Amino acid sequence: MATRIHATGAPRRPARPRRRRGFVPMPSTTFRALASILALTALTGCAGVPSPRPAAATPTAPAPVSTPTAVPPPTATSTPTGCSETEGQVTSHEIPLPDDPRPLAYQLYLPPCFDPRSAVRYPSLYLLHGLAQTEAAWIQLGVAAAADDLILAGEAPPFAIVLPGERTGFDMLPIITKTLLPDLESSLPIGGAADLRAIGGISRGAGWALRIGAQRPDLFSAIGMHSPAVISPDLYLLPDWVRAVKGASLPRLWLDIGFDDTLLPEALELRQALEKARWPYVSTIERGEHSSAYWSPRLHAYLRWYAAGWPAATLAGAGPPP
């Protein structure tokens, strides 16, 4: 604080403050601190009593958001054909024979949703049984179920299977070619041309299939021989049958047999005769005997081979598409 100078030229002593009785002087620093506290209290009081601070709410975890999954576009659905059948039909029949008082018994497999009024003919497969068997032999092996599998899976077109029964003394060549085949094709839309027909058999039935198919290549485009028992003397007549074809297409040939089959030597001799006659064939030799345990597991392979020769162009509209 500046000292005031009087006219006399000497500094004047500041007047000493009076002390009040009972009053204790307070140091200036303490006073200033107290003043600050009072001022703060006054300000706070003007603001009113503070409301208690609300407790902080426990943060809630956000609701889980599912990761978006890519939805594939809808797949095109094939137009329903109106067919709900999953199995073909097997029926038993008899047909009179012109030169025998005994009728021919046969079974007929027709594919699922077979249309008897179809304008396009179904392929037909003739399968012959072995010695001492009946027309039911192939069905008992499971050929109908195998055909259903291939047709429904689209591995084969819908086709019919004809299962004739052989009896002692029957000559199956004219019975099939002159009686059974014409009768069936006159009443059902099956076969109709060699490229829509095949013939095959097991054991003795395979021998009949070779004899019939080799002499009538105009009727059958494929011959399947499964564990064949060749009918004597057909092995020696084979070259003549091949020459008689005179340049026409020889039927496709399949020959299979079990390695443990007692007929294996004859089957090997048949293969040599086919090679000598220059008749191409497909052949397999696998582990197995001359029994249903060998044939049943191979039914799908047999049917695939037969069906592979049926031209797709002629099958349009024959039954429900696979």
PyMOL commands that set and color helices and strands:
alter all, ss='L'
color gray80, all
select helices_A, chain A and resi 28-47+137-141+143-152+172-187+194-196+204-215+234-244+264-276+292-308+312-315
alter helices_A, ss='H'
color red, helices_A
select strands_A, chain A and resi 89-97+100-110+124-128+160-164+197-202+222-226+252-258+282-286
alter strands_A, ss='S'
color yellow, strands_A
deselect
rebuild
show_as cartoon
